[in-house]
Amino acid sequence: MAEVQLQGVSKSFKSTKAVIEMDMTVPNGAFVVLLGPTGAGKTTTLRLIAGLEKADSGDIRIGGETVNTLTPAQRDVAMVFQQYSLYPHMSVRDNLAFPLRSPILKTPEDEIARKVQDVADVLHIPHKLDNKATELSGGEMQRVSIGRALVRDPSIYLMDEPLSSLDAKLRADLRVELKRIHAEMAATLLYVTHDQIEAMTMATHVGVLDEGRLVQFGTPREIYQNPSTAYVAARLGQPRINLLPVGLLDDNAPPGASQVGLRPENIRQGSGRDAVVVRVEHLGDQTRLHLKVSDHDVVTLTDPHTSLAPGQTIQIAPDNPVFFDAEGARIT
Amino acid sequence: MSAHSITEPTDRAKWIAGGLVVLYALVTMIPLAWIMLTGFKSPADAISYPPKVVFEPTLEGYVNLFTTRTRQTDDFLAANPPQNWADEIVRQYDMVIVGPSKFGERFLNSVIIGFGSTFLSVFLGTLAAYAFSRFKIPLADDLLFFILSTRMMPPIAVAIPIFLMYRNLGLSDTHLGMILLYTAVNISLAVWLLKGFIDEIPREYEEAALIDGYTRFQAFYKVVLPQAATGIASTAIFCLIFAWNEYAFAVLLTSATAQTAPPFIPTIIGIGGLDWPAVAAGATIFLLPVMIFTILLRKHLLRGITFGAVRK
């Protein structure tokens, strides 16, 4: 395992700038999640580190060594693709053994057998080892391709939305599994997703990408509580942060602010401005209130056993608001 | 099933389609059956009119195909009784077998040149198709069109220049010369067919192999090739059929050493002109290798002729 460093890395495809001047350090042993919508440059960042794409400029270092000119094999990285990654003409066993048999590792067969068995146990697929790769369900395929990365001991594991094609239950199971693997193997992981739950539950660090730029990098808590822009604030949190014009509530906005960011849990009830209840969503462990404050939608949380009903009016006031200027940058 | 279902054809439609297929099969198979039967006829039966469907089979055609014979005097024939069944057959014309004919040699030439050029076309075609499919090649589209354009001219148009070139290079009437020539003709087909197949194989497989510690070539060899097997097999069949049947170049460029079967078969002469049963026997044997090759690869071919358009 090793630290991975990107310094001023840029990459364009024809006229599209996929990654712009990216500086990022993935600390040794960290679980870094890159978050952003489609087209933000997440996958390109992974492919640049893996060596599948060549950076137009900038340096990529793995374990202190500059790897700009090295082939993917020489970089000693393992990668899990979003799809299509199992070799269809091989059995599950051979798929898992494939990286170990590479000319770089040349693992002895008895050790291969042991490692393959170990990984198959971890991923609950030992009974599928002799199946052909094409005879698996989607979830099993993706577990095998994660397994193909885990049999190795690379400098870093790169994972490109590995759970996005799975159903909710399996996704939840594998999240726990990945987190456990990270803890047990002291592995360094760089994980791409657009699912904020994956980011919040697994990451030690989160990097938020917007149109090829790394906008903020920090622990999930930091990013959640101290977003540097309105864009970052909107990427984390469920329900999403309320972005409201300044002055809608009693917010004591600093000069220059044009937007107030209010997390649903940061809205106090009982005093302040009038808000009309539009909808009440009972989710069991929590209840969401959809409110209308002079034509603006506001979502907040309330007591799970609330007796509020649509049409009622309540008073709300901000608690710990964050402010953004007209460009969306944070004002403190 | 309703009569207007779009998923399942009606019984009547099935019968009509089946009938058409049978009709087409008959049209294509009758000449084949004709050739095969003629090989077992006597020369007289072979040219009789109306044609005989029921006849007494004989191996005369095959004997004549594989041997050379001379007419002998009665004294000689009396002094030398027939050695075997083949001798017996030629005795009815007062002849004796003096040695093998050139057919075996010509057939072997066809095998060497046909399979040699097929192997070379598919080998080079696969590498080129892979490069065109995966790498950024300057002017790739123009190059591909140029490769295809070599196929647009009728072979006979370039036959004279090639004849002159080959004479100067010492490639006339050599196996190597014919292999190179057929490869040059087939490579355009091979590149285009195979590019289609390789385009269909997701790049993620190779990228996964690259990251798993393999070089580009190893990834190609271990991951792409096995998946391109269908395309390679069907391309090989197309290449072999062309090289095997090619006549124009073979007539012009080969004679004593490297002559293939197609220009040889029509020259088989018997008593009183063309020996049709021997020609038919030659044609029958000539058909066999392509038939066997195609049957061996037919599973691949069936999926291959959809040109990878349908995903499994």
Interface residues (C-beta under 8 A of the other chain):
Chain A: A50 G51 L52 T71 P72 A73 V77 A78 M79 F81 Q83 Y84 S85 Y87 P88 H89 F98 P99 S102 P103 I104 L105 S145 R148
Chain B: P202 E204 Y205 E207 A208 A209 L210 I211 D212 G213 Y214 T215 R216 Q218 V223 P226 Q227
